[in-house]
Amino acid sequence: MYDLYPMKFRWYYVSMGATAAVVLGSMMFLGPTLCIPVEQMPCTSFLPVEGQMVKAAPPDNNPVTAPAAAAPSTTQTSTVPPGTGGTVPANGNKVDYTLSFQISSDFSKYGFNSTIGSLGANPDITVHSGDTVTVHLSNPSKSFHAFGVVIDQQNPSTVLWNSAFKTPDNPMKPGESGQVTFVAGTPGLYHYICTVPGHAELGMDGNFIVKK
């Protein structure tokens, strides 16, 4: 009986040789395109150029990366220590300030003189202990507001030195104006706010600084 094993063996090597020829041809003509660096090392294609081997471009060891986002600022708005809220007699000096209640068109931002985050919003008011302070107020916004100076802006019910103008129960209506006069007490950092609940958190919160 005719033995087919030698024929199968010969065809196996013929097939392997054809496959090797196809792979070699692909590497010769497509080498520069298909060459990919491995393990951070440049590789070499097999396409001859002027009798020399063509080296693929080496990997970029210094890739350009986007700059890291800046960390949120932790700078405090004032380095003045909190005041105690004590009262002092008037020293005879009088000062005036003007504030207006402002709200953005979408009611998301509040502030004095401008909405929070805008130029001119919530200007610092700096006075001396014993000064007689008059704050002129106007309400061009479409909401209701009230005014007062407090130690803790999170507690609008603790207004100091009779500085309240209107109250959350009897607030300024849109278009109204008025003024309040009071004597600034002991030195420290205080806050002037809208005492209507939630308005200080939305931006109506400014520094009221009392110096000696």
C-alpha positions in Angstrom: 0.0 0.0 0.0 1.2 3.5 -1.0 2.6 5.4 2.0 1.1 9.0 2.1 3.2 10.0 5.1 6.3 11.3 3.2 4.0 13.3 0.9 2.2 14.9 3.9 5.6 15.7 5.4 6.8 17.4 2.2 3.6 19.5 1.9 4.0 20.5 5.6 7.3 22.1 4.9 6.1 23.6 1.6 3.3 25.3 3.5 5.6 26.5 6.2 8.0 28.0 3.6 5.2 29.8 1.8 3.9 31.3 5.1 7.4 32.5 6.0 7.8 34.1 2.6 4.5 36.0 3.0 5.5 37.2 6.5 9.0 38.3 5.3 7.4 40.1 2.4 5.0 41.9 4.6 7.8 42.9 7.0 9.9 44.3 4.1 7.1 46.4 2.5 5.1 47.3 5.6 7.7 47.3 8.2 7.9 51.1 8.8 4.2 51.2 9.2 3.7 48.2 11.4 6.8 48.6 13.5 5.8 49.3 17.1 8.2 50.0 20.0 8.1 47.4 22.8 9.4 47.9 26.3 10.4 51.5 25.6 13.0 50.3 23.0 13.1 51.3 19.3 12.4 48.5 16.8 13.8 48.0 13.3 11.9 47.5 10.0 13.2 45.3 7.2 12.7 47.8 4.3 16.2 48.5 2.9 17.0 52.1 2.1 20.4 52.6 0.4 21.5 49.3 1.8 20.8 50.3 5.4 18.2 49.0 7.9 15.5 51.6 8.7 14.9 52.3 12.3 11.5 53.2 13.6 11.2 56.5 15.6 12.0 55.9 19.2 9.2 56.3 21.8 8.7 59.7 23.3 10.2 59.5 26.8 8.9 63.0 27.7 5.3 63.0 26.7 3.5 66.3 27.0 0.9 66.2 29.8 -1.8 68.7 30.6 -1.0 70.9 33.6 -2.6 69.9 36.9 -5.6 71.7 37.9 -4.9 74.5 40.4 -5.9 73.6 44.0 -8.8 75.5 45.4 -7.7 78.6 47.3 -7.8 78.3 51.1 -7.0 82.0 51.7 -9.2 83.5 54.3 -11.1 86.6 53.5 -9.7 88.3 56.6 -7.0 87.7 59.1 -8.7 89.8 61.7 -9.8 87.7 64.7 -13.5 87.4 65.4 -15.0 90.1 67.6 -16.8 89.6 70.8 -19.7 91.9 70.2 -19.1 94.1 73.1 -20.5 97.7 73.2 -18.5 100.9 73.7 -19.4 104.6 73.9 -19.5 106.8 70.8 -16.2 108.5 70.1 -17.8 111.3 68.1 -16.6 110.2 64.7 -19.2 109.5 62.0 -18.9 107.4 58.9 -21.4 106.5 56.1 -21.6 103.6 53.7 -24.0 102.7 50.9 -25.1 99.2 50.1 -27.7 97.7 47.7 -29.2 94.2 47.6 -28.4 92.5 44.3 -29.7 89.2 42.8 -28.7 87.5 39.5 -31.4 87.1 36.9 -31.7 83.4 37.6 -31.8 84.0 41.4 -28.8 81.7 41.9 -26.4 84.4 43.2 -26.9 87.1 45.8 -24.7 89.9 47.1 -24.3 93.5 48.2 -23.6 96.1 45.4 -23.0 93.2 43.0 -23.7 89.5 43.0 -21.2 87.1 44.7 -18.1 86.5 42.5 -18.5 89.8 40.6 -16.4 92.9 40.8 -17.4 95.1 43.7 -19.5 92.5 45.5 -19.7 92.6 49.3 -17.0 95.3 49.9 -15.3 95.3 53.2 -16.5 97.9 55.7 -13.8 99.1 58.0 -14.5 101.3 61.0 -13.0 102.2 64.4 -14.4 101.1 67.7 -16.9 103.8 68.9 -17.5 105.2 65.4 -21.2 106.1 64.6 -21.9 104.2 61.5 -24.8 105.0 59.1 -25.5 102.4 56.4 -27.7 103.6 53.5 -29.6 100.7 52.0 -31.6 100.2 48.8 -33.4 97.2 47.4 -33.5 97.2 43.5 -33.9 93.4 43.5 -37.1 91.4 43.0 -36.9 89.9 46.5 -37.4 90.8 50.1 -34.4 91.6 52.4 -33.3 92.8 55.8 -30.0 94.0 57.2 -27.8 93.5 60.3 -24.3 93.1 61.6 -23.6 89.8 63.4 -20.7 87.8 64.8 -21.7 84.5 63.1 -23.2 84.8 59.6 -24.8 81.4 60.1 -26.9 82.8 62.9 -28.7 85.9 61.5 -30.9 86.2 64.6 -28.1 87.6 66.7 -27.8 91.2 65.4 -25.4 93.5 67.2 -25.5 97.1 68.4 -29.1 97.8 67.2 -27.8 97.6 63.6 -30.9 95.8 62.2 -32.8 97.4 59.4 -36.1 95.6 58.9 -36.5 91.9 59.9 -37.3 88.6 58.1 -40.8 89.0 59.3 -41.0 92.6 58.1 -38.5 92.9 55.3 -37.6 95.6 52.7 -39.8 95.2 49.7 -38.5 95.5 46.1 -37.8 99.1 45.3 -37.6 100.3 49.0 -34.7 102.1 50.6 -33.8 103.2 54.1 -30.9 103.6 56.5 -29.7 102.4 59.9 -27.3 104.1 62.3 -25.4 102.4 65.2 -22.2 102.7 67.2 -19.5 100.1 66.3 -18.5 98.0 69.3 -15.4 96.2 70.4 -12.7 95.5 67.8 -12.7 92.3 65.6 -14.1 90.8 62.5 -17.9 90.8 62.1 -20.3 90.3 59.2 -22.9 92.4 57.6 -25.6 90.2 56.1 -29.1 89.9 54.8 -30.9 88.4 57.8 -33.6 86.8 55.7 -32.9 83.0 56.1 -30.7 81.6 53.3 -29.7 84.9 51.7 -26.3 85.1 53.5 -25.5 81.6 52.2 -26.3 82.6 48.7 -23.9 85.5 48.8 -25.2 88.4 50.9 -22.3 88.3 53.4 -19.6 91.0 53.8 -16.8 91.6 56.2 -17.5 94.3 58.9 -14.1 95.1 60.4 -13.8 97.1 63.6 -10.4 98.5 64.5 -9.2 100.1 67.8 
